[in-house]
Amino acid sequence: MSAANHLAVLIERWFPDRLMRHRVSSNTIASYRDTFRLLFAFAQTRLGKSPSQLTLRDLDAPFIGAFLEDLETRRSACRIACSESRARVECGRCATAPRTTHI
């Protein structure tokens, strides 16, 4: 298989051409970077392939579906943990805050 079919090569070509030429924000670039990191970590676990070994064929519909489902599951778990943590902090603040009386 030629190097041109490897995902890393395709992404390296796409980033400068698409993102830099269109002057997207640094937040957009960071978002793409973080998403690719998550995708590569998922591929490493699921397919046993490092990012440099991935090809475009590896990203079939079942794989992408599983990746998106994994993201959704992790985000939901994170949201629940954050909500519970925030509730504990806010309840702690309420319990220790001095009571004031308004006249």
Backbone as JSON Lines, residues from 0, in Angstrom:
{"i":0,"aa":"M","n":[0.85,-1.18,0.0],"ca":[0.0,0.0,0.0],"c":[0.89,1.24,0.0]}
{"i":1,"aa":"S","n":[0.55,2.19,-0.82],"ca":[1.39,3.38,-0.93],"c":[1.19,4.28,0.28]}
{"i":2,"aa":"A","n":[2.2,5.11,0.54],"ca":[2.15,6.04,1.66],"c":[0.99,7.03,1.53]}
{"i":3,"aa":"A","n":[0.57,7.28,0.29],"ca":[-0.52,8.23,0.04],"c":[-1.85,7.74,0.61]}
{"i":4,"aa":"N","n":[-1.97,6.43,0.85],"ca":[-3.2,5.87,1.4],"c":[-3.23,5.86,2.93]}
{"i":5,"aa":"H","n":[-2.11,6.18,3.54],"ca":[-2.06,6.2,5.0],"c":[-2.74,7.46,5.51]}
{"i":6,"aa":"L","n":[-3.54,7.28,6.54],"ca":[-4.33,8.38,7.09],"c":[-3.45,9.53,7.56]}
{"i":7,"aa":"A","n":[-2.34,9.24,8.19],"ca":[-1.45,10.3,8.69],"c":[-0.98,11.21,7.56]}
{"i":8,"aa":"V","n":[-0.65,10.63,6.42],"ca":[-0.2,11.41,5.26],"c":[-1.34,12.28,4.75]}
{"i":9,"aa":"L","n":[-2.54,11.71,4.67],"ca":[-3.7,12.47,4.18],"c":[-4.01,13.65,5.12]}
{"i":10,"aa":"I","n":[-3.95,13.4,6.41],"ca":[-4.23,14.47,7.37],"c":[-3.16,15.55,7.31]}
{"i":11,"aa":"E","n":[-1.9,15.14,7.21],"ca":[-0.81,16.12,7.11],"c":[-0.96,17.01,5.88]}
{"i":12,"aa":"R","n":[-1.47,16.46,4.81],"ca":[-1.69,17.26,3.61],"c":[-2.92,18.15,3.75]}
{"i":13,"aa":"W","n":[-3.94,17.64,4.4],"ca":[-5.21,18.36,4.52],"c":[-5.11,19.55,5.47]}
{"i":14,"aa":"F","n":[-4.43,19.36,6.6],"ca":[-4.38,20.44,7.58],"c":[-3.82,21.74,7.02]}
{"i":15,"aa":"P","n":[-2.63,21.73,6.47],"ca":[-2.12,23.01,5.95],"c":[-2.97,23.56,4.82]}
{"i":16,"aa":"D","n":[-3.41,22.69,3.93],"ca":[-4.18,23.16,2.78],"c":[-5.53,23.72,3.18]}
{"i":17,"aa":"R","n":[-6.28,22.99,3.95],"ca":[-7.66,23.38,4.28],"c":[-7.72,24.39,5.43]}
{"i":18,"aa":"L","n":[-7.11,24.05,6.53],"ca":[-7.27,24.87,7.73],"c":[-6.45,26.17,7.68]}
{"i":19,"aa":"M","n":[-5.22,26.06,7.29],"ca":[-4.37,27.25,7.31],"c":[-4.73,28.22,6.18]}
{"i":20,"aa":"R","n":[-5.02,27.69,5.02],"ca":[-5.35,28.54,3.88],"c":[-6.65,29.3,4.1]}
{"i":21,"aa":"H","n":[-7.58,28.69,4.79],"ca":[-8.87,29.33,5.04],"c":[-8.88,30.16,6.32]}
{"i":22,"aa":"R","n":[-7.73,30.27,6.92],"ca":[-7.56,31.11,8.12],"c":[-8.6,30.83,9.19]}
{"i":23,"aa":"V","n":[-8.72,29.58,9.56],"ca":[-9.66,29.23,10.63],"c":[-9.05,29.62,11.97]}
{"i":24,"aa":"S","n":[-9.88,29.71,12.97],"ca":[-9.42,30.14,14.29],"c":[-8.56,29.07,14.95]}
{"i":25,"aa":"S","n":[-7.79,29.5,15.92],"ca":[-6.95,28.55,16.66],"c":[-7.82,27.57,17.43]}
{"i":26,"aa":"N","n":[-9.02,27.99,17.82],"ca":[-9.95,27.08,18.51],"c":[-10.4,25.96,17.57]}
{"i":27,"aa":"T","n":[-10.63,26.29,16.32],"ca":[-11.03,25.27,15.34],"c":[-9.9,24.28,15.12]}
{"i":28,"aa":"I","n":[-8.7,24.78,14.99],"ca":[-7.54,23.9,14.81],"c":[-7.38,22.99,16.02]}
{"i":29,"aa":"A","n":[-7.51,23.55,17.22],"ca":[-7.38,22.75,18.44],"c":[-8.49,21.69,18.51]}
{"i":30,"aa":"S","n":[-9.66,22.04,18.04],"ca":[-10.78,21.11,18.04],"c":[-10.5,19.92,17.13]}
{"i":31,"aa":"Y","n":[-10.02,20.2,15.94],"ca":[-9.66,19.12,15.02],"c":[-8.54,18.27,15.62]}
{"i":32,"aa":"R","n":[-7.52,18.92,16.17],"ca":[-6.4,18.2,16.77],"c":[-6.89,17.25,17.86]}
{"i":33,"aa":"D","n":[-7.73,17.75,18.75],"ca":[-8.21,16.94,19.85],"c":[-9.08,15.79,19.36]}
{"i":34,"aa":"T","n":[-9.89,16.03,18.35],"ca":[-10.73,14.97,17.8],"c":[-9.89,13.88,17.16]}
{"i":35,"aa":"F","n":[-8.86,14.28,16.42],"ca":[-7.98,13.27,15.82],"c":[-7.24,12.48,16.9]}
{"i":36,"aa":"R","n":[-6.85,13.13,17.97],"ca":[-6.19,12.41,19.07],"c":[-7.13,11.35,19.65]}
{"i":37,"aa":"L","n":[-8.39,11.73,19.85],"ca":[-9.37,10.77,20.36],"c":[-9.58,9.62,19.37]}
{"i":38,"aa":"L","n":[-9.67,9.97,18.09],"ca":[-9.84,8.96,17.05],"c":[-8.66,8.0,17.02]}
{"i":39,"aa":"F","n":[-7.45,8.53,17.1],"ca":[-6.25,7.68,17.05],"c":[-6.17,6.78,18.28]}
{"i":40,"aa":"A","n":[-6.51,7.3,19.45],"ca":[-6.5,6.48,20.67],"c":[-7.54,5.36,20.57]}
{"i":41,"aa":"F","n":[-8.71,5.7,20.03],"ca":[-9.76,4.69,19.84],"c":[-9.29,3.63,18.85]}
{"i":42,"aa":"A","n":[-8.68,4.04,17.76],"ca":[-8.19,3.09,16.75],"c":[-7.11,2.18,17.34]}
{"i":43,"aa":"Q","n":[-6.26,2.75,18.16],"ca":[-5.2,1.95,18.79],"c":[-5.81,0.84,19.63]}
{"i":44,"aa":"T","n":[-6.84,1.19,20.39],"ca":[-7.51,0.21,21.25],"c":[-8.33,-0.78,20.44]}
{"i":45,"aa":"R","n":[-9.11,-0.26,19.53],"ca":[-10.09,-1.08,18.79],"c":[-9.44,-1.92,17.7]}
{"i":46,"aa":"L","n":[-8.51,-1.32,16.95],"ca":[-7.9,-2.01,15.81],"c":[-6.49,-2.51,16.09]}
{"i":47,"aa":"G","n":[-5.9,-2.03,17.16],"ca":[-4.52,-2.42,17.46],"c":[-3.52,-1.82,16.5]}
{"i":48,"aa":"K","n":[-3.88,-0.66,15.94],"ca":[-2.99,0.0,14.98],"c":[-2.59,1.37,15.51]}
{"i":49,"aa":"S","n":[-1.33,1.7,15.32],"ca":[-0.87,3.04,15.68],"c":[-1.35,4.02,14.61]}
{"i":50,"aa":"P","n":[-1.35,5.31,14.92],"ca":[-1.79,6.3,13.92],"c":[-1.04,6.18,12.59]}
{"i":51,"aa":"S","n":[0.24,5.88,12.64],"ca":[1.02,5.79,11.4],"c":[0.64,4.56,10.57]}
{"i":52,"aa":"Q","n":[-0.05,3.6,11.17],"ca":[-0.46,2.39,10.45],"c":[-1.88,2.48,9.88]}
{"i":53,"aa":"L","n":[-2.64,3.47,10.29],"ca":[-4.03,3.58,9.84],"c":[-4.11,3.97,8.38]}
{"i":54,"aa":"T","n":[-5.09,3.4,7.71],"ca":[-5.38,3.78,6.33],"c":[-6.82,4.27,6.27]}
{"i":55,"aa":"L","n":[-7.16,4.87,5.17],"ca":[-8.51,5.36,4.99],"c":[-9.52,4.21,5.03]}
{"i":56,"aa":"R","n":[-9.12,3.04,4.59],"ca":[-10.01,1.86,4.62],"c":[-10.37,1.44,6.04]}
{"i":57,"aa":"D","n":[-9.5,1.75,6.99],"ca":[-9.78,1.41,8.39],"c":[-10.96,2.2,8.94]}
{"i":58,"aa":"L","n":[-11.26,3.32,8.34],"ca":[-12.31,4.2,8.84],"c":[-13.64,3.91,8.14]}
{"i":59,"aa":"D","n":[-14.08,2.68,8.24],"ca":[-15.35,2.32,7.62],"c":[-16.51,2.74,8.52]}
{"i":60,"aa":"A","n":[-17.72,2.58,8.02],"ca":[-18.91,3.04,8.74],"c":[-19.04,2.39,10.13]}
{"i":61,"aa":"P","n":[-18.85,1.08,10.27],"ca":[-18.96,0.49,11.61],"c":[-17.92,1.07,12.59]}
{"i":62,"aa":"F","n":[-16.71,1.3,12.11],"ca":[-15.68,1.87,12.98],"c":[-16.05,3.28,13.42]}
{"i":63,"aa":"I","n":[-16.47,4.12,12.48],"ca":[-16.84,5.5,12.81],"c":[-18.05,5.51,13.74]}
{"i":64,"aa":"G","n":[-19.02,4.63,13.48],"ca":[-20.18,4.52,14.37],"c":[-19.78,4.15,15.79]}
{"i":65,"aa":"A","n":[-18.87,3.19,15.91],"ca":[-18.39,2.78,17.24],"c":[-17.62,3.91,17.92]}
{"i":66,"aa":"F","n":[-16.84,4.64,17.15],"ca":[-16.08,5.78,17.69],"c":[-17.04,6.84,18.22]}
{"i":67,"aa":"L","n":[-18.05,7.19,17.45],"ca":[-19.01,8.21,17.87],"c":[-19.81,7.75,19.09]}
{"i":68,"aa":"E","n":[-20.16,6.48,19.11],"ca":[-20.88,5.94,20.27],"c":[-20.0,6.0,21.52]}
{"i":69,"aa":"D","n":[-18.72,5.67,21.36],"ca":[-17.78,5.74,22.47],"c":[-17.65,7.18,22.99]}
{"i":70,"aa":"L","n":[-17.55,8.12,22.06],"ca":[-17.47,9.53,22.46],"c":[-18.71,9.95,23.25]}
{"i":71,"aa":"E","n":[-19.86,9.57,22.74],"ca":[-21.11,9.93,23.39],"c":[-21.19,9.34,24.79]}
{"i":72,"aa":"T","n":[-20.79,8.09,24.93],"ca":[-20.82,7.42,26.22],"c":[-19.86,8.11,27.2]}
{"i":73,"aa":"R","n":[-18.66,8.4,26.73],"ca":[-17.68,9.05,27.61],"c":[-18.11,10.46,27.99]}
{"i":74,"aa":"R","n":[-18.68,11.2,27.03],"ca":[-19.14,12.56,27.32],"c":[-20.27,12.55,28.32]}
{"i":75,"aa":"S","n":[-21.2,11.6,28.18],"ca":[-22.31,11.49,29.12],"c":[-21.79,11.2,30.52]}
{"i":76,"aa":"A","n":[-20.87,10.27,30.63],"ca":[-20.29,9.93,31.93],"c":[-19.56,11.13,32.52]}
{"i":77,"aa":"C","n":[-18.88,11.86,31.68],"ca":[-18.15,13.05,32.14],"c":[-19.12,14.12,32.62]}
{"i":78,"aa":"R","n":[-20.2,14.34,31.86],"ca":[-21.2,15.33,32.26],"c":[-21.82,14.98,33.6]}
{"i":79,"aa":"I","n":[-22.12,13.71,33.8],"ca":[-22.71,13.27,35.07],"c":[-21.72,13.51,36.21]}
{"i":80,"aa":"A","n":[-20.46,13.14,35.99],"ca":[-19.44,13.35,37.02],"c":[-19.27,14.83,37.33]}
{"i":81,"aa":"C","n":[-19.26,15.65,36.3],"ca":[-19.11,17.09,36.5],"c":[-20.31,17.67,37.25]}
{"i":82,"aa":"S","n":[-21.49,17.22,36.89],"ca":[-22.7,17.71,37.56],"c":[-22.69,17.32,39.02]}
{"i":83,"aa":"E","n":[-22.32,16.08,39.31],"ca":[-22.26,15.63,40.7],"c":[-21.2,16.39,41.47]}
{"i":84,"aa":"S","n":[-20.06,16.61,40.85],"ca":[-18.98,17.34,41.49],"c":[-19.4,18.78,41.76]}
{"i":85,"aa":"R","n":[-20.02,19.41,40.77],"ca":[-20.48,20.79,40.92],"c":[-21.53,20.89,42.03]}
{"i":86,"aa":"A","n":[-22.42,19.92,42.1],"ca":[-23.45,19.92,43.14],"c":[-22.82,19.82,44.52]}
{"i":87,"aa":"R","n":[-21.78,18.97,44.65],"ca":[-21.11,18.85,45.95],"c":[-20.44,20.16,46.34]}
{"i":88,"aa":"V","n":[-19.81,20.82,45.38],"ca":[-19.13,22.09,45.66],"c":[-20.16,23.14,46.05]}
{"i":89,"aa":"E","n":[-21.23,23.24,45.27],"ca":[-22.25,24.25,45.56],"c":[-22.93,23.97,46.88]}
{"i":90,"aa":"C","n":[-23.21,22.72,47.19],"ca":[-23.83,22.4,48.47],"c":[-22.87,22.71,49.61]}
{"i":91,"aa":"G","n":[-21.62,22.45,49.4],"ca":[-20.62,22.77,50.41],"c":[-20.54,24.26,50.66]}
{"i":92,"aa":"R","n":[-20.64,25.05,49.59],"ca":[-20.63,26.51,49.72],"c":[-21.84,26.98,50.49]}
{"i":93,"aa":"C","n":[-22.99,26.41,50.18],"ca":[-24.23,26.82,50.85],"c":[-24.15,26.52,52.34]}
{"i":94,"aa":"A","n":[-23.57,25.37,52.67],"ca":[-23.51,24.96,54.07],"c":[-22.55,25.83,54.88]}
{"i":95,"aa":"T","n":[-21.5,26.35,54.21],"ca":[-20.51,27.13,54.95],"c":[-20.7,28.63,54.78]}
{"i":96,"aa":"A","n":[-21.58,29.04,53.91],"ca":[-21.78,30.48,53.68],"c":[-22.49,31.09,54.87]}
{"i":97,"aa":"P","n":[-22.06,32.28,55.26],"ca":[-22.75,32.94,56.39],"c":[-24.16,33.3,55.99]}
{"i":98,"aa":"R","n":[-25.06,33.16,56.9],"ca":[-26.44,33.51,56.64],"c":[-26.62,35.01,56.85]}
{"i":99,"aa":"T","n":[-27.31,35.6,55.92],"ca":[-27.57,37.03,56.06],"c":[-29.06,37.27,56.17]}
{"i":100,"aa":"T","n":[-29.39,38.3,56.88],"ca":[-30.79,38.65,57.03],"c":[-31.03,39.96,56.33]}
{"i":101,"aa":"H","n":[-31.99,39.98,55.46],"ca":[-32.32,41.21,54.74],"c":[-33.5,41.89,55.42]}
{"i":102,"aa":"I","n":[-33.41,43.18,55.6],"ca":[-34.49,43.94,56.25],"c":[-35.29,44.67,55.21]}
